[in-house]
Amino acid sequence: MHVRIEQFAFKAGMEAKGVVLLRDHLEFLAKVHGCLRAYVAAPVHGPTHIVYSEWETEAELDRLEATLRMNPAASSAFFGLMGIVQSPPHVARFEVLP
């Protein structure tokens, strides 16, 4: 299993709009073949929200990322977030160890 974590730090006053877009992005991820589950998490302390998703295989995660690069309209929410974050989101991938 593979995990993708996206971290978004919103500009001041943009949190409410950002959360709506994160939920839209989450709905998109949940429908992509190979996504086992996905969550949006709000910070306990600090400005960074995350989108956490689990994937059956690395190949399916590769396909997701290729889709996002080649077709910005695929998840319009992801690209909508770019105008309201402090800096580009940090995206990391992990392989879950047995």
Order of alpha helices (4+ residues) and beta strands (2+ residues): beta-alpha-beta-beta-alpha-alpha-beta
